[in-house]
């Protein structure tokens, strides 16, 4: 990735307190810390308050022992804002503010993904995806769960649309199942698949809810995987044709087109670690997948622009990692993981180049010959919006080669590595509290991530496209005055989590970030990838035996936030 001349700071803390000059980069800018290992945000002359220093972020990955990032995803080496917009906002140190008002045009919504909620896996011409194959392979998913039924959203569309309306959602971020449109990933469109998404979008519009469509949230047609999947360049061109089909079908109704959700997960968890479908463990294939996903994005944006008839925003969603360094080797470890996690996407997408140090770090893994002349021009398409998925933080250092190597990167361990060429890096456990995914809770990181992106790309609007938490939800019942049994889920932990992260987003807004909206992950409990149905992220509880929908207290809290455009207090 190209570097910028302006210096910026990052919240990198040396847990050992060693005196070390820390210099890392996010999308090019140099980052400096003080000699005690803690970063300092540059301040404007008018700023008299201290900036927070703890980073954090995502979506979907998961750790049972250590924190990291989601939905399965991850986090970003955050830089701090440039001085011109770095005025810190006075508020509670723990981010538990209430009464903060959001702008009238700020869009509140929620998000899901097709394989996680739709079900109807073999109905109406839908072909198998890599997640169908993966989930039906013994040992890949906890409890042997599959997405065959999931939330049965395919058959309960109207019910779920009414639920969204009743909650007051202003937007809904959903994904389209590629194999429901093209069973094998190529060829003519499946009319039944187009009809389902047309009804979904029309239902949203009729209820005053803005449709935010994601073209790819990990359910690659199995037939394309059989030909090499994302390690095969031709998949990117097949994706462009699929994008064209969807643009023609829905191109007058979609408010925001998101090409890819968290390509980090698709590439590194799918082709490197084996934790996600298709379950491959090959570092060279993972890096080829990185490039071909980047290429697919650029080709899809070009294809969409040729056929849409309204004026939508074109976007991509990244799970940028907030990375901290531990001890004297921390800065070098941060640099390397930042390259693999963040700059390998931000560079080509927003600067039109790959970072040279990533090539050097992975030289023993691949020669990057899959990058062809002209590819970077195809990838580097103007974006109207950058989607940011945030869950947690990452702590790294260089392994000493003697002690057992820590591998607390927040991902399910299936035997492979999601970090090609980074065998010398240790991923360390971080202080809690944690969600059920094992991810540490740190709302300050969301503020800093948004500030850092704004500093690096000041004209690019941002949206929080995923943020949420899994907790051990329990259904309680009571009898109301009429004698009817009433079910409830009192998820105070999730409300506290959301209150703190909405506070972080509000502080970023107050400091000048062009933040357009916030999509809570997730609308409903669902199939949480390698963890099956054991991890519940929804603000709506799903009884997977009966398909009953139960509003959690967090859904009611969020509905109040939307109605008042102000963060409600947490009532314990």
MARTOR-859740 format. One line per 2 residues: number of its first residue (from 0); their letters; for each residue x, y, z of C-alpha. Coordinates in steps of 0.5 Angstrom, whole numbers, plus 500, padded with zeros to 3 digits. Layout:
MARTOR-859740
NUM) A) X/Y/Z ~ ...
END
This chain:
MARTOR-859740
0) XX) 500/500/500 ~ 502/507/499
2) XX) 504/511/504 ~ 502/518/506
4) XX) 507/524/509 ~ 503/526/514
6) XX) 504/523/521 ~ 499/520/525
8) XX) 499/516/532 ~ 496/509/534
10) XX) 494/506/540 ~ 499/501/541
12) XX) 501/499/548 ~ 507/496/551
14) XX) 504/491/556 ~ 511/491/559
16) XX) 512/498/559 ~ 519/498/556
18) XX) 522/504/553 ~ 521/503/545
20) XX) 520/508/540 ~ 514/504/536
22) XX) 513/506/529 ~ 508/502/525
24) XX) 503/504/519 ~ 496/504/517
26) XX) 495/505/510 ~ 501/508/510
28) XX) 502/514/515 ~ 507/513/520
30) XX) 505/512/527 ~ 509/514/533
32) XX) 509/512/541 ~ 512/515/547
34) XX) 518/512/550 ~ 513/509/555
36) XX) 510/505/550 ~ 503/508/550
38) XX) 501/512/544 ~ 499/519/544
40) XX) 493/522/540 ~ 495/529/537
42) XX) 491/534/539 ~ 489/541/537
44) XX) 490/547/540 ~ 483/548/543
46) XX) 484/540/546 ~ 484/540/553
48) XX) 482/533/554 ~ 486/526/554
50) XX) 485/522/548 ~ 484/515/550
52) XX) 489/510/548 ~ 486/503/547
54) XX) 484/500/540 ~ 479/495/539
56) XX) 475/491/533 ~ 472/485/529
58) XX) 466/480/526 ~ 466/473/525
60) XX) 471/469/528 ~ 471/466/534
62) XX) 475/464/540 ~ 474/460/546
64) XX) 480/462/550 ~ 482/469/547
66) XX) 480/475/545 ~ 480/478/538
68) XX) 476/481/533 ~ 468/478/528
70) XX) 462/475/525 ~ 468/471/524
72) XX) 473/476/523 ~ 477/481/526
74) XX) 481/487/528 ~ 486/493/525
76) XX) 492/497/527 ~ 489/503/528
78) XX) 492/510/528 ~ 489/516/531
80) XX) 486/522/528 ~ 490/528/525
82) XX) 490/534/529 ~ 485/538/525
84) XX) 480/533/527 ~ 482/530/534
86) XX) 479/534/539 ~ 477/529/544
88) XX) 470/529/547 ~ 469/529/554
90) XX) 465/523/557 ~ 465/517/562
92) XX) 472/514/562 ~ 468/507/561
94) XX) 464/509/555 ~ 457/509/559
96) XX) 454/515/556 ~ 447/516/555
98) XX) 443/522/552 ~ 447/523/547
100) XX) 444/525/540 ~ 445/523/533
102) XX) 444/527/527 ~ 437/526/523
104) XX) 441/523/517 ~ 444/518/521
106) XX) 442/511/519 ~ 440/506/524
108) XX) 439/499/522 ~ 441/491/523
110) XX) 445/486/519 ~ 444/479/517
112) XX) 447/474/512 ~ 444/469/507
114) XX) 447/462/510 ~ 446/464/517
116) XX) 439/466/517 ~ 435/463/510
118) XX) 435/456/511 ~ 431/453/505
120) XX) 438/450/502 ~ 436/445/497
122) XX) 429/449/495 ~ 427/453/489
124) XX) 433/452/485 ~ 439/454/490
126) XX) 445/450/489 ~ 450/448/494
128) XX) 455/453/497 ~ 462/451/500
130) XX) 458/452/507 ~ 453/447/505
132) XX) 459/442/504 ~ 463/444/510
134) XX) 457/444/515 ~ 456/437/513
136) XX) 463/435/513 ~ 463/431/520
138) XX) 468/435/525 ~ 467/442/522
140) XX) 462/445/526 ~ 460/445/533
142) XX) 455/440/535 ~ 454/438/527
144) XX) 450/444/526 ~ 448/446/519
146) XX) 445/452/515 ~ 439/447/512
148) XX) 434/451/516 ~ 437/456/520
150) XX) 432/462/522 ~ 428/459/516
152) XX) 428/466/514 ~ 426/464/507
154) XX) 419/462/509 ~ 418/467/514
156) XX) 420/473/510 ~ 414/477/511
158) XX) 414/476/519 ~ 421/478/519
160) XX) 420/484/515 ~ 414/486/520
162) XX) 419/485/526 ~ 424/490/523
164) XX) 418/495/522 ~ 416/494/529
166) XX) 423/495/531 ~ 423/502/527
168) XX) 429/500/523 ~ 431/505/518
170) XX) 436/500/514 ~ 437/493/513
172) XX) 444/490/511 ~ 443/483/508
174) XX) 447/479/503 ~ 445/475/497
176) XX) 446/468/496 ~ 450/467/490
178) XX) 448/460/489 ~ 441/462/490
180) XX) 442/466/484 ~ 446/462/480
182) XX) 446/454/482 ~ 453/453/480
184) XX) 456/460/480 ~ 455/461/472
186) XX) 450/461/467 ~ 443/464/467
188) XX) 439/467/473 ~ 435/463/477
190) XX) 428/466/477 ~ 426/464/484
192) XX) 432/466/487 ~ 431/473/484
194) XX) 424/473/486 ~ 426/472/493
196) XX) 430/478/493 ~ 426/482/490
198) XX) 420/481/495 ~ 425/482/500
200) XX) 427/489/497 ~ 420/491/496
202) XX) 418/489/503 ~ 423/493/506
204) XX) 422/499/501 ~ 414/499/503
206) XX) 416/499/510 ~ 420/505/509
208) XX) 427/501/511 ~ 433/502/506
210) XX) 436/496/503 ~ 443/495/504
212) XX) 445/489/499 ~ 452/485/500
214) XX) 453/481/494 ~ 458/476/498
216) XX) 458/474/505 ~ 462/467/504
218) XX) 457/462/501 ~ 461/461/494
220) XX) 457/456/490 ~ 461/449/491
222) XX) 462/448/483 ~ 466/454/483
224) XX) 470/452/489 ~ 471/445/485
226) XX) 475/449/480 ~ 479/452/485
228) XX) 475/457/488 ~ 478/464/490
230) XX) 485/461/489 ~ 482/461/482
232) XX) 482/468/478 ~ 476/466/474
234) XX) 472/466/480 ~ 473/474/480
236) XX) 470/474/473 ~ 464/470/475
238) XX) 463/474/481 ~ 463/480/476
240) XX) 457/477/472 ~ 453/475/478
242) XX) 454/482/480 ~ 451/485/473
244) XX) 445/480/474 ~ 443/483/481
246) XX) 445/490/479 ~ 440/489/473
248) XX) 435/486/478 ~ 435/490/484
250) XX) 439/496/481 ~ 433/501/482
252) XX) 432/500/489 ~ 438/498/493
254) XX) 441/504/497 ~ 448/501/498
256) XX) 451/496/494 ~ 457/492/498
258) XX) 461/488/494 ~ 464/483/499
260) XX) 464/482/507 ~ 470/481/510
262) XX) 475/478/505 ~ 480/477/510
264) XX) 475/471/513 ~ 474/469/506
266) XX) 481/468/504 ~ 485/467/511
268) XX) 480/463/515 ~ 477/459/508
270) XX) 484/458/505 ~ 489/458/510
272) XX) 487/456/517 ~ 481/451/515
274) XX) 476/454/520 ~ 471/457/515
276) XX) 469/454/508 ~ 472/451/504
278) XX) 477/449/510 ~ 483/449/506
280) XX) 490/450/509 ~ 495/453/504
282) XX) 498/460/505 ~ 499/461/498
284) XX) 492/459/496 ~ 490/464/502
286) XX) 494/470/499 ~ 492/468/492
288) XX) 485/469/495 ~ 486/475/498
290) XX) 488/478/491 ~ 482/475/487
292) XX) 477/478/492 ~ 480/484/491
294) XX) 480/484/484 ~ 472/481/484
296) XX) 471/487/488 ~ 473/492/483
298) XX) 470/488/477 ~ 463/488/481
300) XX) 463/495/482 ~ 465/496/475
302) XX) 459/492/473 ~ 454/495/477
304) XX) 455/502/475 ~ 454/500/468
306) XX) 447/497/470 ~ 444/500/476
308) XX) 439/506/474 ~ 438/510/481
310) XX) 444/513/485 ~ 447/508/490
312) XX) 453/508/494 ~ 458/503/492
314) XX) 462/500/498 ~ 466/494/501
316) XX) 466/492/508 ~ 472/490/512
318) XX) 474/487/519 ~ 480/492/520
320) XX) 484/489/526 ~ 486/494/532
322) XX) 493/491/533 ~ 497/492/539
324) XX) 505/490/540 ~ 507/487/547
326) XX) 514/489/549 ~ 520/491/545
328) XX) 519/486/539 ~ 511/489/539
330) XX) 512/494/534 ~ 515/489/528
332) XX) 510/484/530 ~ 505/490/529
334) XX) 508/492/522 ~ 507/485/520
336) XX) 500/483/522 ~ 498/490/520
338) XX) 500/488/513 ~ 497/482/512
340) XX) 490/484/516 ~ 489/491/514
342) XX) 494/494/509 ~ 493/488/504
344) XX) 486/490/503 ~ 486/498/504
346) XX) 492/499/499 ~ 490/496/493
348) XX) 482/498/494 ~ 484/506/496
350) XX) 491/507/494 ~ 492/502/488
352) XX) 498/499/490 ~ 500/493/495
354) XX) 505/494/501 ~ 512/492/499
356) XX) 513/489/506 ~ 507/484/505
358) XX) 511/482/499 ~ 517/481/503
360) XX) 514/478/509 ~ 511/472/505
362) XX) 516/471/499 ~ 517/464/502
364) XX) 510/463/501 ~ 508/465/494
366) XX) 511/470/489 ~ 505/474/488
368) XX) 505/472/480 ~ 497/472/481
370) XX) 498/479/480 ~ 497/481/473
372) XX) 499/487/469 ~ 493/492/470
374) XX) 489/488/476 ~ 491/494/481
376) XX) 487/499/476 ~ 481/494/476
378) XX) 481/494/483 ~ 482/501/485
380) XX) 475/503/484 ~ 472/510/487
382) XX) 468/508/493 ~ 462/512/496
384) XX) 463/509/503 ~ 467/504/507
386) XX) 464/499/511 ~ 467/498/518
388) XX) 466/491/522 ~ 469/492/529
390) XX) 469/487/535 ~ 475/487/539
392) XX) 483/488/539 ~ 489/484/538
394) XX) 496/483/542 ~ 502/481/538
396) XX) 510/480/539 ~ 515/476/536
398) XX) 516/469/539 ~ 522/467/542
400) XX) 522/460/539 ~ 523/457/546
402) XX) 517/458/550 ~ 510/455/547
404) XX) 508/459/542 ~ 501/463/544
406) XX) 496/463/539 ~ 490/467/542
408) XX) 488/470/535 ~ 481/470/536
410) XX) 479/464/531 ~ 477/457/532
412) XX) 483/453/531 ~ 483/447/526
414) XX) 490/446/525 ~ 492/451/519
416) XX) 494/458/520 ~ 490/465/518
418) XX) 497/468/518 ~ 501/466/512
420) XX) 509/468/513 ~ 508/470/520
422) XX) 510/464/524 ~ 514/468/528
424) XX) 508/472/531 ~ 505/470/537
426) XX) 498/472/539 ~ 497/474/546
428) XX) 491/473/551 ~ 488/480/553
430) XX) 485/482/559 ~ 477/482/560
432) XX) 471/482/560 ~ 470/478/554
434) XX) 464/476/550 ~ 462/469/549
436) XX) 466/468/543 ~ 472/470/548
438) XX) 473/477/545 ~ 475/482/549
440) XX) 470/488/550 ~ 474/495/548
442) XX) 469/500/546 ~ 475/505/545
444) XX) 478/502/540 ~ 472/503/535
446) XX) 472/511/536 ~ 480/510/535
448) XX) 479/506/529 ~ 474/511/526
450) XX) 478/516/527 ~ 484/513/524
452) XX) 481/512/518 ~ 478/519/517
454) XX) 485/521/518 ~ 488/517/513
456) XX) 482/518/508 ~ 478/524/510
458) XX) 473/525/504 ~ 471/517/505
460) XX) 464/516/509 ~ 464/511/514
462) XX) 459/506/516 ~ 459/501/522
464) XX) 456/495/518 ~ 457/490/524
466) XX) 458/491/531 ~ 455/486/537
468) XX) 456/481/542 ~ 455/474/543
470) XX) 452/472/550 ~ 449/467/554
472) XX) 442/469/553 ~ 436/465/557
474) XX) 429/465/556 ~ 425/467/562
476) XX) 417/466/562 ~ 412/470/567
478) XX) 404/470/567 ~ 401/477/565
480) XX) 395/480/568 ~ 391/476/562
482) XX) 394/469/564 ~ 398/469/558
484) XX) 405/466/558 ~ 410/472/556
486) XX) 417/470/554 ~ 423/475/555
488) XX) 430/475/555 ~ 434/480/560
490) XX) 440/481/556 ~ 443/487/560
492) XX) 450/485/558 ~ 449/486/551
494) XX) 445/493/552 ~ 451/495/556
496) XX) 456/493/550 ~ 451/497/545
498) XX) 451/503/550 ~ 458/503/550
500) XX) 460/502/543 ~ 454/507/541
502) XX) 458/512/545 ~ 464/511/542
504) XX) 461/512/535 ~ 458/518/537
506) XX) 465/521/540 ~ 468/519/533
508) XX) 462/523/530 ~ 463/529/535
510) XX) 470/529/533 ~ 469/530/525
512) XX) 468/523/523 ~ 463/523/517
514) XX) 460/517/520 ~ 453/515/516
516) XX) 450/510/520 ~ 451/503/525
518) XX) 448/496/523 ~ 448/492/529
520) XX) 450/485/529 ~ 445/481/529
522) XX) 438/482/528 ~ 437/475/530
524) XX) 440/469/533 ~ 443/465/527
526) XX) 448/460/525 ~ 455/462/527
528) XX) 459/459/522 ~ 464/454/525
530) XX) 460/455/532 ~ 454/453/529
532) XX) 448/455/534 ~ 452/455/540
534) XX) 453/463/540 ~ 448/468/540
536) XX) 449/475/537 ~ 442/477/536
538) XX) 437/482/539 ~ 432/478/537
540) XX) 432/471/540 ~ 431/465/536
542) XX) 428/458/538 ~ 431/454/533
544) XX) 426/448/535 ~ 420/452/534
546) XX) 422/458/530 ~ 419/463/535
548) XX) 422/470/535 ~ 423/473/542
550) XX) 425/480/543 ~ 431/481/547
552) XX) 431/487/552 ~ 437/489/547
554) XX) 432/490/542 ~ 427/494/546
556) XX) 433/498/548 ~ 435/499/541
558) XX) 428/501/538 ~ 428/506/544
560) XX) 435/509/541 ~ 432/509/534
562) XX) 426/513/536 ~ 429/518/540
564) XX) 435/518/536 ~ 439/518/543
566) XX) 443/513/547 ~ 438/511/552
568) XX) 441/509/559 ~ 442/502/562
570) XX) 436/500/567 ~ 439/495/571
END
